[in-house]
Amino acid sequence: MHQRTVLDNGLRVLTTTMPETYSVSVAIFVGAGSRYEADEVAGSTHFLEHLLFKGTKSWPKAQDISEAIEGVGGVMNASTDREITIYWCKVAKPHFNRALSVLADMVINPLLDPEEMEKERQVIQEELRMSNDYPSHRVDLLIDEMLWPNQPMGRDVGGTKESVSAISRDDLVDLMHHQYAPANVVVSVAGSVSHDEVVEALKHPVESWKPHDSRPWTPAQLGQDKAAIRVEYRKSEQAHLCVSLPGLPLDHPDRYAMSLMNIMLGEGMSSRLFLEVREKQGLAYDVHSSLSQFHDCGSLIIYCGSEPSRSPRALDAIMGQLSALRDGFPEKEVEKAREYSKGRMMLRMEDSRSVVMWQGGQEMLLDKVLTVDEVVDAIDAVTVDDVNRIARDMVKEDQLNLAIVGPFRSDRRFRSAFKL
């Protein structure tokens, strides 16, 4: 069970004590992401995430920060998505106070040194080039653009080469001032440490952090009325395909039913997609489906990488499995997915880093934290009828999107297969 304290400045602190571990994981969640950005500063949240590793008031150089954690055997990293930025580290228990102090200083007292910013601008440009060079990454970006065209939700979180080139230090200072507000931040800790220890250790690092208002996110606009195909030519040995449908938002009452449906469709080696496309027909090495869920929208995406001449057959097999969802699932298959879902979740909770992500993510995005037992109960409450209803409701031909990256100049070879 987690414990929760809200400090005077609005900062939320959540902890789970795991006395059997030798480690402590710390994560700081910030309500900042690409859907909070204007077009002209696209990628600024990701840029800021990078720059926070380049020096703080107490650790003025990037090497000081990395050595403070890695020098004691710990690991640290960060990530930026559409709605949230996470800074995290995992250390042995004796080094917990140092780890918490480093992360807190990064989000409260970064130097944002102009010289370091220019160097990091080039690093991020290289990151964007790297993503563009991987067809599997590129097809992910294309399918998001098709799901949410001409809006922040459909943009690359990293921005574009042009927008990153134009971001100024003042833009990042403004971003920090608005989004890095204590009431817009959650500190999540799990491991061999007590709640009181964590709260006490935070008092000094955050004492000067004053509350202020943060900006709202941009709502998603959904207006698709017919199926769409987009092809991007690449001279590659594989064709990379993504098929998408709109999904459900984070707090939707049917989210657990949709999760079970996705497990049966394309999660794991006993899923329908894996068995049909890989095991039975041998058309792909990697084929799977996944769900994304946000405040007000979501998606179901199927990915497949296949030899170009066989990729239309792979698409045909994928569409066959999508179409079959409308026929419903037998009870035995739903029960297997139910146990898979609960088992995977329980296994993750043995790791302190998974626990901080579990409790911190829920608190940040949903303002509440369900326990594992509560989620197990919710999964057990899903009926076969619930799953089949969700499958029927979401599999709609006019909501389909297909993105292809590979050695094709047009979508001609895929048109006949892209139907339910």
N, C-alpha and C positions, 0 to 999 in steps of 0.2 A: 504494500500500500504506500502511495506517495503522500508526502506532506507538502503544504503550500503556505507561503507567507507573502504578503504584499507589503513592501517597504513604504516609507512615508512619501517617497517620490513617485510611487506607482509601479516600481519594478516588481515583477512577479518572480518568486523563487520557488522551484519545485525540486524535491529530493526524494529518492528512494534509497533506503539503507540496505546494502547487500553485504552483511558481515562475513560471508563465506568467501568473498573475493579478495584478491590482493591489489586490485586496481580501483581507480576512481575515474569516471568519465565526466567531463564537463562540456556543456554545449550552451552557447548563447544564441538565441533565436531573435531575429530582428524582423519586424513587419515591413520589409522592403523587398521589392522585386521589380521585374521588368514591366509589369502591368501598372505600376505607379508612375512610369516615366512618360514624358512627352516625346514625340517623334525625334525632335532635334537633339535630345540627349539620350537616345536609345543606347543602352549598354552602360549607363553611368553607375547603376547599382553594382554590376559586375566589376566595373573598373574600381569602384571604391573598395569592394571586397579585396581585390588584389593589393591595393595601396595600403590597407591596414596592416599588412604583413611587413611593410617596409620601414617601420620605425614608430615608436611611441615615446611618450615623455620619459618613462623609466627604462625602456629598451630602445635606444635611439637608432639602432641599425637593424636591418633584416637579419643579419647573422646573430645579433643578440637575442632576437625573438626565437629563431629556430633552435639555437643552442640551449636556451632556457628550458625547452621541452625535450628536444632530441638528445641533449646532453645528459639527461637523466633517464634515457631509454624510452621516453614517451613518443607518441605520435600526435600530429595535429594537421588540420586541414580546414577548408571552408567550402561552401557551395552557395551559388545564387540561382534562384528559380524565379518563377513569375510572381509569387506572393511572399516569398520568405528568403532570408539570407541566414545561413547557419555557420558559426565558427565553433569548432570543437577540438578537444584534445583528450587523450587518455594517458594516464600516468600511473605509476605505482603509488600506493597510499601515502608514503612519506613525502611525496612531492605535490600533494594536492593543493596546498596553499599557493605554491608558486604557479601552478597551472591556472588556477582561478584568477590570480593577480595578473598574469600575462594576458589572458583573454579579456578581462575587464578593461585593462589599460588600452588594448587595441580598439575597443568599441567606444571608449570614452575620451581617450587622450592621444589619438593618432597625430603624427606630425604633418602628414600630407605634404611632404617636402616636394617643391616644384621640380627639382632635378630628378628625384626618384620617380615622380609622376611621368616625366617624359620618357624615361627608360622603360617604365612599365607599360606605357602606351604602345611601345614597339613590341613588347612581349605579348600583349593582348592581340595586336594585329597578327602576330605569328600564330596565336591560338585560333583566331578566326580562319586564317589560311589553312591551318591543319584540319579544322573541321570541314572546310570546303573540299579538301583533298580526299576525304573519306566518303565514298558514295553512300555508305550506310548511315552516316551522320546527315548527309545532305538530304536524303529522302525523308528523314525525320522532320527536318525543317520545312520541307515542301508540304508535307501532309498537315502540319500545323498552320501554315499559311492558307491552305485550302479550307480547313475547319473554321478559322477565324481570320478572314481576309481583311487587310487594311486596318488593323487595330493591334494594340499592344499584345494581346493574347497570342496572336499569330506571328509575332516577331521572334527572331533569334534573341535569346536572353543576353547574349554578348554584344548585341547591336550590329552595326555594319562598319566596314572600314571607314566610311565617310563620317558616320556619327561619332565613332571613337576618336577620329582625328580632330573633331570639333569640340570635344568636351573640355571644359576649362576647370581650373582648380576651384574657381568660384562656384561652378556647378556642383562639384563634389561637397564643398562646404555647405551649400544650400541643402543638398540631399541629406547630409548628416544632421543638420539642424532640425529638419522636419521629421525624418524617419527614425533616426537614432535617438528617440525620446524614451525615457525610462518606462513609461506606461505602454510603449510599443515594443517592449523587449521582455523576453522570458529567459531566465537563467535556470538551466536544468542540470541536475547533478545526480549521479547514481554510483554506488560502490560502497566501499568500506569506510563510510563517513556518516556522521549523524546530521540531522536537519539543523540542529542548533549550531554545530560547527560551521556549516555552510553559511548560515545567516550571519554569524559572528565574523567569519572571514571576509564577507562582502562589505561590512560596515565602512571600513576605511576606503577601499577602492571606489565606492559609489557615493561617498558623502558630499562631493561637490557637483553631482549630476542632478541638474535642476529639471523639473517637469516642463513640457511644452507640447503643443498640439502637433499631430502628424497628419499627413495628407491621405485622402481616400484613394482607393484603386479605381481603375477605369472598368466599368461593367462590360461584359462580353456582348457582342451583337451577333445574333444568329438569324440568318435570313435565307438559307439555302432552300431552293425549291426544285432542284433536279440534280441527278448524279453528275459527277465531274471527273475528268481524267487530266492529269498533267504529266508531261514527259520532259525530262532533262537529259540531253545527250552526254554520255561519258564513254570513252573508250575503255571499258572494263571487262574483266573476265566473268563477272557475275552481273545479273540484273537485280536491282534492289527494289522491292515492291512494298508499299504500305497501303493498306485498305483501312478506311476509318468510318466510324459512325459517331454521332454525338452521344455522350454518356450522361452521367448524373453528377450533381454537385456534391460537395463533401458531406453535408449533413442531411442528405435526402433519406427518407425512411426506407427506401428500397435498395440502399447501397450494399447491404450484405447479400441480398438476392442477386444483384448484378455481379458481385465478386464471385459468388459460387458459379454463376453462368460463365464468367471469364475463365475460371479454373478448368471447367470442363471443356471449354472451347480451345484454349491454347496455352495453359500454364503447366509446364512439366511434361515428362516423357510419356505419360499415359493420357494426355489430352487428345481430343479429336483431331486437331490440326497436325500434331506431331505424328500420330498413328497413321493418318491418311497420307499426308504430303511427304513425310520422310520415310516412315517404316513400310508403308504399303506401296507407294509409287516411286520412292527414291528420288524425289525431285528437288530436295533441298537439304542442306546441313542444318541451317537455322531457320525455324519457323515457329512463331509464338504470337500470342496476343497479350495485351496489357491494358490496364485502365489508368487514366489520369483523372483526378478529381480536384476541383478548385471551388472557390466560394460560391460561384453562381453558374458553373458549367462543368463539363467533363468530356471525356472521349474514350472510345474503345478503338484501339489500333492493332491491326495485324501486320506483322513484318515477315517478309520472306526474302531470302537471297537464293537465286537459282541461276543456272547456266542459261544464257540469253535465249537460245533456241528452244529451251524447255520451259521458259518462264510463262508463256501463255497457258501451258498445261497446269503449271503450279497455280496460276491465278484461277483457272477453272476449278481446280480442287478446293481452293480457299473459298470461292463463292458457293460451291456446293455445300461446304460445311456451314457457312453463314445461313444459307437458305434452310438447311435442316434444323436450325435453331427454332424456327417457327413451328416445327412439328412437335416440339416439347422434349423434355428429358425424362427418362424413367426414374423411378424412385431410387433404385440401386445406385445409379450414377450420381444422383444428387447427394446421397449419403456418403459416397466415397469422397466427393468434393468437400463436403462439410468437414469430414475428419481431416482431410488434407489441410484445409484452411486453419482449423484449430491447432493442429499439430505443428505446422510451420510457425504460427504465431507464438506458441508456447516455447518452442526451441529457441526463438530469437530472444526471448526474455531472460535467458541465462547469461547474456552478455551485457555488461554495464553500458556500453555505447548504444546498443539497441534500446535499452530502457530510457536513456536520456532523450533519444529521438522520439520514442513513443510518447512520453509524457510532455515533452517540450513542444512537439509538433501539434498535439491536440490542444494544449493550452493556448498556443499562439493563434491557431487557425479557427478553433471552435469555442474557445473560452471555457472549456471543460475537459476533464480527463476521465475517460472510462477505464476501469480496471480490466485486466485480462478476463476475469470471471464474468464481468458484465458483457464484454464482447462475445465470449463463449455463449452466454445465454442468448444474446441477440442472434448469433449464427444458428443456434439450435432452434430458435423460434421461426426461422425461415421455412416455409413449406414448399413442396414441389410445385404447387399452384403459383406461389409467388415467383419462383424462378421462371416458370413457363410464361407467365404473364409479362414479365420484364423482357424476355426474349422476343415475344410476339410484338410488343410495343416498340422496341428499339430497332428491329431489323426492317428498315424502310428503304426502298430502292431510291427514292428521291433525296435521301440524306447521305447517300454513299459518296465517298471520295476515293480516288486511286491516284497515288503518286508513284512514278517510275523513274529511277535513275539508272541508266545503262546505255548500251550501244544501239539506241533507237532514235530515229529522226521524227517519228510520229507515233500516235497511239493505235494505228491501224491494226496491228496484230493482236491487240488486247480488247478491242471493242466487243467482239462476239462473246468473249468469256466474262466480261464485266456486267453481269446481270444475275438477278436472283431467280 
